[in-house]
Amino acid sequence: MEKIKKFIKMKSKFLLALFAVVAMPFFSGCGSSTANNGAYTVNLEIWGVVDESLVYNDIINQYKKLNTHVGEIKYKKFSQDTYKKELIDAFAAGNGPDIFLINNSWLPSFENKLQPAPSPLMNEQDMKNNFPDVVSSDFMDAGQVYAAPLSVDSMVLYYNRNIFNAAGIVTPPTDWVEFQDDVRKITKLNANGNFSLSGAAIGSGTNINRAADLLSLIMMQNGAQFPTEKGMQAKFDEGAVGPDGRVTQSGEKALAYYTQFAKLNTSIGATNEYYTWNNRQHYSVDAFAEESVAMMFNYSWQMSNIKSKNPKLNFSVAPLPQVNAAKPVSYANYWGYAVSRNKIPPISNVGGQAAPTVPNEIRTHEAWQFLKFLTLKNSGTIKFYNAITKASKDFPINFDPALDFLKKTGQPAARRDLLEAQKADANLGVFATGNLIAKHWYQADPEATDKIFIDMIESVNMGNVTLREALTLAKNKINYLSGATR
């Protein structure tokens, strides 16, 4: 009897060991490999906005030739209007994408859904070496990388060349005093007191595209203090050292400057010579396309939109006016690729049994490995790491995914070396230069923050509050959102 028990025990151990060897490829992922260790195959799904899937085809095909651990890579485009809600709903159901685009203001609200990059694949030094400073500020936290971009976009001045020529204005304004003067020269009021031509879309909130961005920019240029990380307080209504070395109420000065363009009269009741805009005007982008306003502030993505609205419009873009030319500041609004922390894989049946899936840590590793290939500069070789064995191998490559993407989309670059090349481009040069000086700030809730800024602008224009009161209220609301209340 004892011999029989020993035989059964030995046989059980043998069968268990045999099962482990046979099952290794399946527990490592879908597919098979000749290696007992480090065998897996990962399929990746990417969600995004703006770009069509055709843009990624060559990039994906090139990648699959190099990395045999990746099976299928699919890209799915969404409407920007519904994208964020669809993402949140998908994550709530546990079946979001592997890789997805996030706006540069979304990290605070999405961080708990994201898997940071493994240090060998992408780290702080990679971010600083490859991208403008704003990218590290937007997409890193506690030394970890949470997203990486292919394109960075910064605000510029759009201006109508025909209207400038008619007004005798040779070049676009380089500072805000020149900007005021150009607004005064261009603006025309008819006999009914309505605008027959506006100098610039500035001054109000509800009918100006990206009004909160523009006001943030002017406040930054004047020295207002914005939070750059969780728990840091906004200090809009406190003094700051200006370019001349004197302490000024920077937030007040910026808000007063912005709202003056929507005021018929000055504070002492005289006619305001800079009055050029109000809430009755058409939406700023439409007004610019209709040639009822000479200038507006926006990003590169509006170029194609404006051309589609008015193909014959004679317009150009120029750098933003500055408060201090020695310390120029632009404002960034762009997207980066992130990796979802958790995902419930789809269940499919093979031969009546559930198909095997890769562990989550392998999925996120391969997602970041693709993003490294996609966004970082390669020097003719690329290093791939096995998610299980951690072994690495260099592969030769004669292809730049980021450059391929930019050639197909015409977007401003994110990578520093490609920005340098774009500086001489007639259309993209101004954005390339602006990206290097672009800034942004920590927003715990971007949609709520936009509303706070719009409400601040409109409350001042209606005369309901003083500049100081409006700024203090906005500051307190933003600090409450970010958990930085006193």
ChimeraX attribute file (.defattr): number of C-alpha atoms within 10 A of each C-alpha:
attribute: neighborCount
match mode: 1-to-1
recipient: residues
	/A:1	6
	/A:2	6
	/A:3	8
	/A:4	9
	/A:5	10
	/A:6	11
	/A:7	11
	/A:8	11
	/A:9	11
	/A:10	12
	/A:11	12
	/A:12	12
	/A:13	11
	/A:14	11
	/A:15	10
	/A:16	11
	/A:17	12
	/A:18	11
	/A:19	11
	/A:20	12
	/A:21	11
	/A:22	11
	/A:23	12
	/A:24	18
	/A:25	23
	/A:26	18
	/A:27	15
	/A:28	24
	/A:29	22
	/A:30	20
	/A:31	16
	/A:32	15
	/A:33	17
	/A:34	8
	/A:35	10
	/A:36	14
	/A:37	14
	/A:38	19
	/A:39	23
	/A:40	28
	/A:41	24
	/A:42	23
	/A:43	18
	/A:44	18
	/A:45	15
	/A:46	20
	/A:47	21
	/A:48	23
	/A:49	17
	/A:50	11
	/A:51	15
	/A:52	14
	/A:53	14
	/A:54	10
	/A:55	16
	/A:56	18
	/A:57	15
	/A:58	13
	/A:59	18
	/A:60	17
	/A:61	12
	/A:62	15
	/A:63	19
	/A:64	15
	/A:65	9
	/A:66	15
	/A:67	17
	/A:68	13
	/A:69	21
	/A:70	20
	/A:71	14
	/A:72	13
	/A:73	19
	/A:74	14
	/A:75	20
	/A:76	14
	/A:77	14
	/A:78	16
	/A:79	11
	/A:80	11
	/A:81	9
	/A:82	10
	/A:83	17
	/A:84	16
	/A:85	11
	/A:86	14
	/A:87	20
	/A:88	14
	/A:89	13
	/A:90	14
	/A:91	18
	/A:92	10
	/A:93	11
	/A:94	13
	/A:95	16
	/A:96	24
	/A:97	25
	/A:98	24
	/A:99	24
	/A:100	22
	/A:101	23
	/A:102	26
	/A:103	17
	/A:104	26
	/A:105	22
	/A:106	21
	/A:107	24
	/A:108	19
	/A:109	12
	/A:110	15
	/A:111	17
	/A:112	11
	/A:113	17
	/A:114	19
	/A:115	21
	/A:116	24
	/A:117	23
	/A:118	15
	/A:119	13
	/A:120	11
	/A:121	20
	/A:122	21
	/A:123	17
	/A:124	15
	/A:125	11
	/A:126	17
	/A:127	22
	/A:128	14
	/A:129	14
	/A:130	18
	/A:131	26
	/A:132	22
	/A:133	17
	/A:134	21
	/A:135	27
	/A:136	21
	/A:137	17
	/A:138	27
	/A:139	27
	/A:140	19
	/A:141	17
	/A:142	7
	/A:143	12
	/A:144	17
	/A:145	24
	/A:146	27
	/A:147	30
	/A:148	30
	/A:149	25
	/A:150	23
	/A:151	22
	/A:152	28
	/A:153	24
	/A:154	26
	/A:155	27
	/A:156	22
	/A:157	20
	/A:158	24
	/A:159	25
	/A:160	22
	/A:161	20
	/A:162	15
	/A:163	20
	/A:164	20
	/A:165	11
	/A:166	10
	/A:167	13
	/A:168	12
	/A:169	15
	/A:170	10
	/A:171	11
	/A:172	22
	/A:173	21
	/A:174	16
	/A:175	15
	/A:176	16
	/A:177	13
	/A:178	13
	/A:179	19
	/A:180	18
	/A:181	14
	/A:182	22
	/A:183	24
	/A:184	19
	/A:185	17
	/A:186	21
	/A:187	22
	/A:188	16
	/A:189	13
	/A:190	9
	/A:191	7
	/A:192	7
	/A:193	9
	/A:194	15
	/A:195	20
	/A:196	13
	/A:197	19
	/A:198	27
	/A:199	30
	/A:200	30
	/A:201	30
	/A:202	27
	/A:203	28
	/A:204	25
	/A:205	26
	/A:206	18
	/A:207	21
	/A:208	26
	/A:209	18
	/A:210	19
	/A:211	24
	/A:212	20
	/A:213	19
	/A:214	21
	/A:215	23
	/A:216	22
	/A:217	24
	/A:218	25
	/A:219	22
	/A:220	23
	/A:221	23
	/A:222	24
	/A:223	24
	/A:224	26
	/A:225	20
	/A:226	20
	/A:227	18
	/A:228	16
	/A:229	18
	/A:230	16
	/A:231	16
	/A:232	16
	/A:233	22
	/A:234	24
	/A:235	20
	/A:236	27
	/A:237	22
	/A:238	18
	/A:239	17
	/A:240	19
	/A:241	14
	/A:242	17
	/A:243	16
	/A:244	8
	/A:245	8
	/A:246	10
	/A:247	13
	/A:248	18
	/A:249	19
	/A:250	25
	/A:251	29
	/A:252	23
	/A:253	18
	/A:254	22
	/A:255	23
	/A:256	17
	/A:257	17
	/A:258	19
	/A:259	22
	/A:260	23
	/A:261	26
	/A:262	21
	/A:263	21
	/A:264	18
	/A:265	15
	/A:266	13
	/A:267	10
	/A:268	7
	/A:269	8
	/A:270	9
	/A:271	12
	/A:272	17
	/A:273	18
	/A:274	22
	/A:275	27
	/A:276	28
	/A:277	29
	/A:278	24
	/A:279	15
	/A:280	10
	/A:281	19
	/A:282	17
	/A:283	14
	/A:284	25
	/A:285	22
	/A:286	18
	/A:287	21
	/A:288	25
	/A:289	22
	/A:290	15
	/A:291	20
	/A:292	22
	/A:293	29
	/A:294	26
	/A:295	31
	/A:296	21
	/A:297	24
	/A:298	26
	/A:299	19
	/A:300	22
	/A:301	14
	/A:302	13
	/A:303	15
	/A:304	11
	/A:305	14
	/A:306	18
	/A:307	14
	/A:308	12
	/A:309	14
	/A:310	15
	/A:311	11
	/A:312	10
	/A:313	17
	/A:314	14
	/A:315	20
	/A:316	15
	/A:317	26
	/A:318	20
	/A:319	21
	/A:320	26
	/A:321	22
	/A:322	21
	/A:323	20
	/A:324	15
	/A:325	11
	/A:326	8
	/A:327	10
	/A:328	16
	/A:329	24
	/A:330	26
	/A:331	26
	/A:332	26
	/A:333	20
	/A:334	19
	/A:335	24
	/A:336	24
	/A:337	22
	/A:338	31
	/A:339	26
	/A:340	24
	/A:341	19
	/A:342	20
	/A:343	18
	/A:344	13
	/A:345	16
	/A:346	8
	/A:347	11
	/A:348	12
	/A:349	9
	/A:350	9
	/A:351	7
	/A:352	7
	/A:353	9
	/A:354	10
	/A:355	15
	/A:356	18
	/A:357	22
	/A:358	18
	/A:359	14
	/A:360	15
	/A:361	14
	/A:362	18
	/A:363	26
	/A:364	26
	/A:365	22
	/A:366	26
	/A:367	25
	/A:368	26
	/A:369	22
	/A:370	21
	/A:371	22
	/A:372	20
	/A:373	19
	/A:374	24
	/A:375	23
	/A:376	23
	/A:377	21
	/A:378	17
	/A:379	11
	/A:380	12
	/A:381	14
	/A:382	15
	/A:383	15
	/A:384	21
	/A:385	17
	/A:386	19
	/A:387	20
	/A:388	14
	/A:389	10
	/A:390	9
	/A:391	10
	/A:392	11
	/A:393	10
	/A:394	12
	/A:395	12
	/A:396	12
	/A:397	14
	/A:398	10
	/A:399	16
	/A:400	18
	/A:401	21
	/A:402	21
	/A:403	17
	/A:404	15
	/A:405	22
	/A:406	17
	/A:407	11
	/A:408	12
	/A:409	14
	/A:410	13
	/A:411	19
	/A:412	28
	/A:413	27
	/A:414	27
	/A:415	24
	/A:416	19
	/A:417	13
	/A:418	18
	/A:419	25
	/A:420	15
	/A:421	13
	/A:422	19
	/A:423	17
	/A:424	13
	/A:425	13
	/A:426	10
	/A:427	18
	/A:428	20
	/A:429	20
	/A:430	23
	/A:431	28
	/A:432	27
	/A:433	19
	/A:434	28
	/A:435	31
	/A:436	22
	/A:437	17
	/A:438	23
	/A:439	23
	/A:440	23
	/A:441	20
	/A:442	24
	/A:443	26
	/A:444	23
	/A:445	16
	/A:446	17
	/A:447	11
	/A:448	14
	/A:449	17
	/A:450	17
	/A:451	15
	/A:452	19
	/A:453	22
	/A:454	21
	/A:455	18
	/A:456	22
	/A:457	25
	/A:458	20
	/A:459	17
	/A:460	22
	/A:461	23
	/A:462	9
	/A:463	9
	/A:464	11
	/A:465	15
	/A:466	14
	/A:467	22
	/A:468	18
	/A:469	16
	/A:470	23
	/A:471	24
	/A:472	19
	/A:473	16
	/A:474	23
	/A:475	21
	/A:476	17
	/A:477	18
	/A:478	25
	/A:479	22
	/A:480	15
	/A:481	18
	/A:482	20
	/A:483	14
	/A:484	17
	/A:485	15
	/A:486	7
